[in-house]
Amino acid sequence: MTEIGIEKIFSGIEIKLFTITYSLRKLMDTHRFPDSVSIKKIKIKKYKRNKGRFSPVEMFDKCYDLASGGNNEYLLLREICNQFTHANHFQPICNQKGNIKNLFFVSDRDVNKYLYSLNIKYFLKEILKIIDKDSKEIIITFDKATDKYVTVCK
């Protein structure tokens, strides 16, 4: 596969993950999910930033201590959605078979402190659990008395 082909695939993944997390955040903001969704903890790895000054175009592997293996921690789903929405670094990592295994990311707010990574399969499974558990049925009706659409998630 050519470098252009790989970039196209990674761009597509970034767009899809951005859309998913932005949509989740908006649904949380409008209380379409129970509060338990926004405070759901997602397992991540957290890498400290290396000391020194780095150019904005330098690869993140020079800026962060990836050799340490990172610390196992948790971020709230809402925080991950915000990290994706405001991503400064967003890099899918493939295994030898070419399947995306992990994702490195950090928002512009945290770029000088940490880099995060998560297992993409685990993350998508957690999102599917939320969707399956918390929105079996969505009903949209129009309330003539208030002249507004009403959305109910069951």
Secondary structure, DSSP 8 states (H G I E B T S, - for coil): --HHHHHHHHHHHHHHHHHHHHHHHHHHHTT-S-HHHHT-EEEEEEEEB-SS---TTS-HHHHB-GGG--EEEEEEHHHHHHHHHTEEEEEEEE-TTS-EEEEEEEETTTTTTEEEEEEHHHHHHHHHHHHHHH-S-EEEEEETTTTEEEEEE-
